Amino acid sequence: MKKIIIGSDHAGFSLKSELVIFLKKKGFSVKDIGTYSLESCDYPLIAYNLAKEISQAKFKRGILICKTGIGNTIVANKLIGVRAALCYNIKAARLSRQHNDANVLVLGAEFVKSALAKRIVWTWLITPFVGGRHLRRIRQIKRIERGLK
């Protein structure tokens, strides 16, 4: 079974809840790391916890949702091996996979409503990394993460 991890803050809670149902209908085993209500919470800890699971290779892919997606993207990309991409449309989602091998999709609930979010998520999940010259760039990113040039 395909596995995915998902998390959100309070601003992304409603969209996350819909996406969990969507992903399960698509045959995914979903680990929901919270938040579990509309009560105000701090996104950095949720983003960190999800990114840590990706960084440690416990999950190959994850989805983060907050109001704009900006904060989650900043936090997630602090961890080695995480390539979080903030996507507001289908083309960005496809290119984030094809060219950047993004392993965390970040959505901004203020800008992406449910129907579009489901299309973005599905596109992101089914799009493969194309490799080629893009693999060279991913390797460069990995070297930069480790403080090498």
Z-matrix of the N, CA and C atoms (Angstrom, degrees):
N
C 1 1.456
C 2 1.528 1 109.87
N 3 1.306 2 116.24 1 143.43
C 4 1.454 3 122.30 2 178.73
C 5 1.525 4 108.82 3 -74.63
N 6 1.343 5 115.75 4 138.23
C 7 1.456 6 121.28 5 -179.12
C 8 1.527 7 109.80 6 -115.29
N 9 1.334 8 115.37 7 145.24
C 10 1.460 9 120.57 8 173.98
C 11 1.522 10 108.18 9 -149.26
N 12 1.319 11 115.50 10 150.38
C 13 1.452 12 122.21 11 177.32
C 14 1.527 13 107.79 12 -113.60
N 15 1.332 14 116.02 13 141.99
C 16 1.456 15 120.51 14 -177.05
C 17 1.525 16 109.61 15 -140.39
N 18 1.324 17 116.11 16 145.20
C 19 1.452 18 120.79 17 177.93
C 20 1.515 19 110.96 18 -153.55
N 21 1.326 20 114.94 19 157.09
C 22 1.460 21 120.22 20 178.20
C 23 1.511 22 110.09 21 -154.39
N 24 1.321 23 114.60 22 164.21
C 25 1.452 24 119.52 23 167.83
C 26 1.524 25 107.36 24 -92.76
N 27 1.328 26 117.23 25 -170.80
C 28 1.464 27 120.96 26 -178.00
C 29 1.526 28 112.46 27 -62.21
N 30 1.328 29 117.54 28 -35.55
C 31 1.470 30 120.81 29 -178.92
C 32 1.524 31 112.11 30 -69.50
N 33 1.314 32 117.01 31 -23.68
C 34 1.454 33 120.96 32 178.76
C 35 1.518 34 114.14 33 -102.59
N 36 1.332 35 116.76 34 0.41
C 37 1.464 36 121.20 35 -174.23
C 38 1.525 37 113.62 36 -56.82
N 39 1.321 38 117.64 37 -48.32
C 40 1.469 39 120.24 38 -176.54
C 41 1.529 40 111.19 39 -63.61
N 42 1.342 41 116.95 40 -45.16
C 43 1.461 42 120.37 41 178.66
C 44 1.521 43 110.56 42 -64.95
N 45 1.325 44 116.82 43 -41.34
C 46 1.469 45 119.99 44 178.23
C 47 1.525 46 110.49 45 -59.09
N 48 1.324 47 117.13 46 -43.34
C 49 1.464 48 121.14 47 -179.43
C 50 1.526 49 111.16 48 -59.14
N 51 1.324 50 116.68 49 -41.56
C 52 1.467 51 120.54 50 177.49
C 53 1.523 52 111.39 51 -66.93
N 54 1.336 53 116.48 52 -39.60
C 55 1.466 54 119.92 53 -178.90
C 56 1.523 55 112.35 54 -69.92
N 57 1.312 56 117.91 55 -32.40
C 58 1.464 57 120.52 56 176.21
C 59 1.536 58 109.42 57 -61.18
N 60 1.304 59 116.66 58 -45.70
C 61 1.472 60 120.51 59 177.90
C 62 1.527 61 110.13 60 -62.08
N 63 1.326 62 116.84 61 -46.19
C 64 1.463 63 122.48 62 179.15
C 65 1.531 64 111.03 63 -57.43
N 66 1.322 65 116.96 64 -47.69
C 67 1.464 66 121.21 65 -178.26
C 68 1.528 67 111.68 66 -64.56
N 69 1.312 68 116.67 67 -40.72
C 70 1.472 69 119.64 68 178.49
C 71 1.526 70 110.80 69 -64.17
N 72 1.329 71 117.26 70 -39.03
C 73 1.471 72 120.66 71 177.22
C 74 1.530 73 111.28 72 -64.36
N 75 1.336 74 116.26 73 -27.26
C 76 1.464 75 121.38 74 178.58
C 77 1.526 76 111.58 75 -85.87
N 78 1.337 77 117.52 76 3.56
C 79 1.452 78 120.86 77 175.07
C 80 1.514 79 115.95 78 93.43
N 81 1.311 80 117.91 79 15.41
C 82 1.454 81 121.12 80 -179.95
C 83 1.521 82 111.54 81 -91.31
N 84 1.309 83 114.90 82 144.82
C 85 1.451 84 122.11 83 166.29
C 86 1.532 85 104.73 84 -88.05
N 87 1.324 86 117.14 85 121.10
C 88 1.464 87 121.75 86 -171.68
C 89 1.520 88 110.31 87 -112.65
N 90 1.321 89 115.67 88 124.82
C 91 1.463 90 120.82 89 171.05
C 92 1.525 91 107.02 90 -99.10
N 93 1.307 92 116.79 91 112.42
C 94 1.466 93 123.52 92 -179.80
C 95 1.523 94 107.54 93 -98.11
N 96 1.339 95 116.21 94 113.51
C 97 1.464 96 119.87 95 -176.59
C 98 1.529 97 112.58 96 -97.71
N 99 1.320 98 116.61 97 13.90
C 100 1.461 99 119.51 98 175.88
C 101 1.507 100 112.06 99 100.07
N 102 1.240 101 113.51 100 178.62
C 103 1.438 102 133.35 101 -3.85
C 104 1.522 103 109.44 102 -71.82
N 105 1.315 104 115.55 103 166.24
C 106 1.459 105 119.64 104 -173.72
C 107 1.524 106 112.95 105 -115.88
N 108 1.335 107 116.80 106 18.41
C 109 1.467 108 120.26 107 179.27
C 110 1.532 109 109.35 108 -160.44
N 111 1.313 110 114.57 109 177.49
C 112 1.466 111 121.41 110 177.36
C 113 1.528 112 111.89 111 -87.17
N 114 1.318 113 116.71 112 1.02
C 115 1.465 114 120.68 113 179.72
C 116 1.522 115 109.87 114 -66.80
N 117 1.314 116 116.05 115 135.06
C 118 1.461 117 121.71 116 -177.26
C 119 1.522 118 111.57 117 -53.80
N 120 1.324 119 115.38 118 135.63
C 121 1.460 120 121.59 119 177.86
C 122 1.523 121 108.63 120 -146.84
N 123 1.317 122 116.25 121 171.74
C 124 1.456 123 121.86 122 -178.75
C 125 1.523 124 110.40 123 -98.35
N 126 1.341 125 115.61 124 122.88
C 127 1.469 126 120.15 125 -177.17
C 128 1.523 127 114.66 126 -68.18
N 129 1.361 128 120.91 127 -30.49
C 130 1.470 129 117.91 128 -173.76
C 131 1.523 130 114.57 129 -57.53
N 132 1.313 131 117.96 130 -38.05
C 133 1.464 132 119.68 131 -178.45
C 134 1.521 133 111.98 132 -69.42
N 135 1.313 134 116.83 133 -38.01
C 136 1.464 135 120.60 134 178.08
C 137 1.524 136 110.04 135 -66.75
N 138 1.328 137 116.27 136 -46.14
C 139 1.466 138 120.27 137 179.02
C 140 1.528 139 110.84 138 -61.63
N 141 1.325 140 116.12 139 -41.53
C 142 1.464 141 120.10 140 178.58
C 143 1.524 142 110.82 141 -62.84
N 144 1.313 143 117.02 142 -46.46
C 145 1.470 144 120.03 143 -177.80
C 146 1.523 145 111.57 144 -61.91
N 147 1.305 146 117.48 145 -40.10
C 148 1.461 147 120.23 146 177.59
C 149 1.531 148 110.33 147 -67.78
N 150 1.317 149 116.34 148 -48.09
C 151 1.468 150 120.22 149 -178.29
C 152 1.528 151 111.45 150 -61.79
N 153 1.320 152 117.41 151 -34.27
C 154 1.463 153 120.80 152 178.10
C 155 1.523 154 110.51 153 -62.79
N 156 1.326 155 117.45 154 -39.97
C 157 1.475 156 121.37 155 178.27
C 158 1.532 157 110.90 156 -63.79
N 159 1.325 158 116.54 157 -36.76
C 160 1.469 159 121.28 158 177.02
C 161 1.528 160 109.60 159 -71.26
N 162 1.312 161 116.83 160 -46.64
C 163 1.465 162 122.31 161 -178.91
C 164 1.527 163 111.56 162 -59.17
N 165 1.322 164 115.99 163 -36.73
C 166 1.476 165 120.86 164 -179.91
C 167 1.527 166 112.87 165 -88.32
N 168 1.336 167 116.01 166 8.34
C 169 1.473 168 123.13 167 177.38
C 170 1.533 169 113.43 168 60.64
N 171 1.327 170 117.19 169 27.68
C 172 1.464 171 120.48 170 174.00
C 173 1.526 172 110.14 171 -78.20
N 174 1.326 173 115.72 172 -26.57
C 175 1.459 174 123.51 173 174.16
C 176 1.517 175 107.75 174 -136.06
N 177 1.339 176 115.81 175 144.33
C 178 1.465 177 120.03 176 177.38
C 179 1.520 178 111.58 177 -83.70
N 180 1.344 179 116.51 178 -30.01
C 181 1.465 180 120.59 179 -176.41
C 182 1.520 181 110.92 180 -138.75
N 183 1.333 182 114.55 181 149.27
C 184 1.453 183 120.37 182 177.39
C 185 1.516 184 111.38 183 -146.22
N 186 1.325 185 115.07 184 161.75
C 187 1.463 186 122.05 185 178.79
C 188 1.520 187 108.50 186 -130.96
N 189 1.325 188 115.54 187 131.46
C 190 1.460 189 122.62 188 176.47
C 191 1.521 190 109.47 189 -120.50
N 192 1.337 191 116.11 190 143.26
C 193 1.459 192 120.65 191 -179.53
C 194 1.526 193 109.04 192 -138.32
N 195 1.312 194 115.86 193 130.63
C 196 1.458 195 122.09 194 170.75
C 197 1.527 196 106.97 195 -142.98
N 198 1.305 197 118.15 196 -166.98
C 199 1.467 198 119.82 197 -175.31
C 200 1.523 199 111.84 198 -62.66
N 201 1.335 200 117.39 199 -52.61
C 202 1.464 201 120.63 200 -178.96
C 203 1.525 202 112.89 201 -107.13
N 204 1.314 203 117.16 202 -23.58
C 205 1.455 204 121.76 203 -174.79
C 206 1.514 205 113.30 204 89.54
N 207 1.299 206 117.02 205 -13.78
C 208 1.472 207 120.71 206 -175.14
C 209 1.524 208 111.53 207 -66.86
N 210 1.326 209 116.83 208 -50.48
C 211 1.466 210 120.07 209 -178.62
C 212 1.514 211 112.24 210 -60.62
N 213 1.321 212 117.08 211 -44.98
C 214 1.465 213 120.48 212 178.91
C 215 1.527 214 111.47 213 -60.33
N 216 1.308 215 116.60 214 -40.23
C 217 1.470 216 120.55 215 179.91
C 218 1.525 217 110.66 216 -63.34
N 219 1.318 218 116.22 217 -44.50
C 220 1.466 219 120.78 218 179.72
C 221 1.525 220 110.46 219 -59.95
N 222 1.324 221 116.32 220 -48.91
C 223 1.463 222 120.34 221 -178.32
C 224 1.528 223 111.10 222 -63.98
N 225 1.311 224 117.22 223 -51.32
C 226 1.471 225 120.68 224 -175.13
C 227 1.523 226 111.91 225 -58.35
N 228 1.323 227 116.61 226 -38.56
C 229 1.468 228 119.63 227 -177.29
C 230 1.525 229 113.73 228 -75.75
N 231 1.309 230 118.14 229 1.00
C 232 1.469 231 121.61 230 174.87
C 233 1.526 232 111.47 231 -77.07
N 234 1.325 233 117.23 232 -20.83
C 235 1.459 234 120.32 233 -175.62
C 236 1.524 235 111.40 234 -93.28
N 237 1.300 236 115.07 235 140.94
C 238 1.461 237 121.94 236 -179.26
C 239 1.532 238 110.02 237 -61.53
N 240 1.312 239 114.93 238 133.33
C 241 1.461 240 121.30 239 176.50
C 242 1.511 241 114.49 240 87.96
N 243 1.317 242 116.82 241 -4.25
C 244 1.461 243 120.19 242 179.96
C 245 1.522 244 108.89 243 -96.24
N 246 1.324 245 115.02 244 129.66
C 247 1.463 246 121.48 245 175.20
C 248 1.527 247 106.21 246 -124.58
N 249 1.337 248 114.19 247 87.35
C 250 1.465 249 120.89 248 -177.55
C 251 1.521 250 109.52 249 -89.34
N 252 1.328 251 115.25 250 132.37
C 253 1.461 252 121.45 251 -178.58
C 254 1.523 253 109.86 252 -122.30
N 255 1.318 254 115.64 253 123.79
C 256 1.457 255 122.48 254 175.53
C 257 1.522 256 107.50 255 -83.85
N 258 1.315 257 116.66 256 118.64
C 259 1.463 258 120.96 257 -175.52
C 260 1.523 259 110.49 258 -126.40
N 261 1.326 260 115.00 259 126.32
C 262 1.457 261 121.61 260 176.99
C 263 1.528 262 112.02 261 -107.52
N 264 1.344 263 116.68 262 -2.06
C 265 1.461 264 119.12 263 179.26
C 266 1.529 265 110.06 264 -150.55
N 267 1.311 266 115.41 265 169.36
C 268 1.465 267 122.08 266 -175.53
C 269 1.527 268 111.80 267 -66.95
N 270 1.311 269 117.40 268 -40.95
C 271 1.466 270 120.19 269 -179.01
C 272 1.524 271 111.04 270 -61.85
N 273 1.322 272 117.32 271 -43.56
C 274 1.466 273 120.22 272 178.33
C 275 1.529 274 110.68 273 -62.47
N 276 1.327 275 116.72 274 -39.86
C 277 1.462 276 120.33 275 178.76
C 278 1.529 277 110.80 276 -62.69
N 279 1.328 278 116.21 277 -46.10
C 280 1.463 279 120.33 278 179.54
C 281 1.529 280 111.08 279 -61.93
N 282 1.316 281 117.25 280 -46.64
C 283 1.465 282 120.75 281 -178.68
C 284 1.527 283 112.23 282 -68.36
N 285 1.333 284 116.66 283 -31.69
C 286 1.470 285 119.08 284 178.12
C 287 1.523 286 111.14 285 -63.29
N 288 1.315 287 116.43 286 -30.98
C 289 1.465 288 120.61 287 176.68
C 290 1.524 289 110.84 288 -83.19
N 291 1.332 290 117.15 289 -50.01
C 292 1.462 291 120.83 290 -175.54
C 293 1.528 292 111.97 291 -60.94
N 294 1.311 293 117.32 292 -45.65
C 295 1.467 294 121.42 293 -171.91
C 296 1.523 295 114.00 294 -99.29
N 297 1.337 296 117.58 295 -30.85
C 298 1.463 297 120.31 296 -172.34
C 299 1.520 298 113.69 297 -113.58
N 300 1.318 299 117.31 298 -3.45
C 301 1.461 300 121.85 299 -177.94
C 302 1.532 301 110.50 300 49.15
N 303 1.343 302 116.39 301 43.00
C 304 1.458 303 121.22 302 -178.63
C 305 1.523 304 110.07 303 -57.98
N 306 1.322 305 115.77 304 133.44
C 307 1.465 306 119.70 305 179.01
C 308 1.528 307 112.50 306 -111.23
N 309 1.328 308 116.84 307 -3.39
C 310 1.463 309 121.50 308 172.16
C 311 1.530 310 107.55 309 -131.27
N 312 1.308 311 115.17 310 124.90
C 313 1.456 312 122.05 311 174.92
C 314 1.518 313 107.26 312 -97.45
N 315 1.328 314 116.17 313 129.00
C 316 1.456 315 120.48 314 178.34
C 317 1.528 316 108.49 315 -115.47
N 318 1.322 317 114.89 316 132.35
C 319 1.458 318 121.69 317 179.76
C 320 1.523 319 110.08 318 -120.98
N 321 1.318 320 115.81 319 144.51
C 322 1.451 321 122.27 320 173.99
C 323 1.518 322 109.37 321 -104.32
N 324 1.324 323 116.89 322 110.48
C 325 1.463 324 121.58 323 -174.96
C 326 1.524 325 112.47 324 -62.84
N 327 1.323 326 117.63 325 -22.61
C 328 1.463 327 121.24 326 177.81
C 329 1.531 328 111.36 327 -69.25
N 330 1.323 329 116.63 328 -26.55
C 331 1.461 330 121.91 329 -172.43
C 332 1.521 331 114.38 330 -112.41
N 333 1.334 332 117.35 331 -19.07
C 334 1.462 333 121.61 332 -175.62
C 335 1.526 334 108.47 333 -124.09
N 336 1.297 335 115.81 334 111.08
C 337 1.460 336 120.67 335 179.12
C 338 1.532 337 110.20 336 -85.71
N 339 1.306 338 116.27 337 171.80
C 340 1.456 339 123.39 338 -169.17
C 341 1.532 340 115.00 339 -52.08
N 342 1.323 341 117.92 340 -52.40
C 343 1.476 342 120.08 341 -176.11
C 344 1.520 343 111.34 342 -60.90
N 345 1.319 344 116.56 343 -45.75
C 346 1.471 345 120.03 344 178.51
C 347 1.521 346 110.48 345 -67.34
N 348 1.318 347 117.71 346 -40.55
C 349 1.467 348 120.81 347 179.95
C 350 1.520 349 111.02 348 -58.01
N 351 1.325 350 117.12 349 -42.47
C 352 1.461 351 120.46 350 179.28
C 353 1.520 352 110.80 351 -63.34
N 354 1.313 353 118.07 352 -39.52
C 355 1.473 354 121.18 353 178.44
C 356 1.532 355 110.56 354 -68.02
N 357 1.322 356 116.48 355 -40.11
C 358 1.471 357 120.74 356 177.69
C 359 1.527 358 109.70 357 -63.13
N 360 1.317 359 116.59 358 -49.00
C 361 1.464 360 121.21 359 -178.96
C 362 1.527 361 110.54 360 -59.54
N 363 1.314 362 117.69 361 -47.20
C 364 1.462 363 120.02 362 -177.89
C 365 1.527 364 111.04 363 -64.26
N 366 1.318 365 117.18 364 -43.60
C 367 1.463 366 120.33 365 177.14
C 368 1.517 367 110.28 366 -58.81
N 369 1.313 368 116.58 367 -45.31
C 370 1.467 369 122.00 368 -179.00
C 371 1.526 370 110.96 369 -62.98
N 372 1.307 371 116.72 370 -39.02
C 373 1.465 372 120.35 371 -178.43
C 374 1.526 373 113.52 372 -71.47
N 375 1.313 374 117.59 373 -34.62
C 376 1.472 375 119.32 374 -175.10
C 377 1.526 376 113.43 375 -93.82
N 378 1.323 377 117.69 376 -8.13
C 379 1.464 378 120.55 377 -176.84
C 380 1.521 379 110.33 378 -86.13
N 381 1.326 380 117.12 379 124.75
C 382 1.468 381 120.31 380 178.66
C 383 1.532 382 112.04 381 -84.81
N 384 1.317 383 115.25 382 158.63
C 385 1.461 384 122.91 383 170.99
C 386 1.527 385 107.18 384 -74.96
N 387 1.332 386 117.57 385 131.48
C 388 1.462 387 120.11 386 -174.79
C 389 1.524 388 113.98 387 -86.13
N 390 1.334 389 117.71 388 -14.60
C 391 1.459 390 119.65 389 178.78
C 392 1.516 391 111.95 390 71.15
N 393 1.339 392 116.25 391 -136.96
C 394 1.464 393 120.54 392 -179.65
C 395 1.520 394 111.80 393 59.19
N 396 1.329 395 115.64 394 -136.68
C 397 1.471 396 119.90 395 -178.82
C 398 1.528 397 111.75 396 -60.92
N 399 1.338 398 116.41 397 -23.53
C 400 1.465 399 120.52 398 179.82
C 401 1.531 400 111.02 399 -71.85
N 402 1.316 401 117.60 400 -31.61
C 403 1.461 402 121.13 401 176.46
C 404 1.528 403 109.91 402 -62.92
N 405 1.313 404 116.92 403 -40.17
C 406 1.465 405 120.82 404 177.38
C 407 1.538 406 109.82 405 -57.72
N 408 1.310 407 116.32 406 -40.22
C 409 1.473 408 120.77 407 -178.65
C 410 1.529 409 111.53 408 -71.76
N 411 1.318 410 117.08 409 -37.00
C 412 1.469 411 120.30 410 176.10
C 413 1.521 412 109.39 411 -63.04
N 414 1.314 413 116.77 412 -41.29
C 415 1.471 414 120.46 413 177.21
C 416 1.527 415 110.96 414 -62.45
N 417 1.316 416 117.07 415 -37.16
C 418 1.470 417 120.48 416 176.62
C 419 1.526 418 110.54 417 -64.37
N 420 1.312 419 116.93 418 -41.78
C 421 1.472 420 121.07 419 177.53
C 422 1.526 421 109.88 420 -60.19
N 423 1.315 422 116.91 421 -44.04
C 424 1.465 423 120.84 422 179.94
C 425 1.525 424 111.50 423 -61.63
N 426 1.318 425 116.74 424 -38.36
C 427 1.468 426 120.09 425 177.56
C 428 1.530 427 110.45 426 -67.36
N 429 1.305 428 117.10 427 -41.20
C 430 1.457 429 120.91 428 177.98
C 431 1.524 430 110.88 429 -61.90
N 432 1.329 431 117.16 430 -41.05
C 433 1.470 432 121.48 431 178.06
C 434 1.526 433 111.83 432 -57.79
N 435 1.282 434 116.24 433 -33.25
C 436 1.468 435 121.27 434 -177.70
C 437 1.525 436 112.35 435 -93.05
N 438 1.322 437 117.25 436 9.02
C 439 1.455 438 121.45 437 177.36
C 440 1.518 439 114.83 438 78.22
N 441 1.332 440 114.80 439 17.51
C 442 1.463 441 120.47 440 178.33
C 443 1.526 442 108.00 441 -106.50
N 444 1.315 443 116.22 442 166.03
C 445 1.466 444 118.72 443 177.10
C 446 1.498 445 111.60 444 -106.55
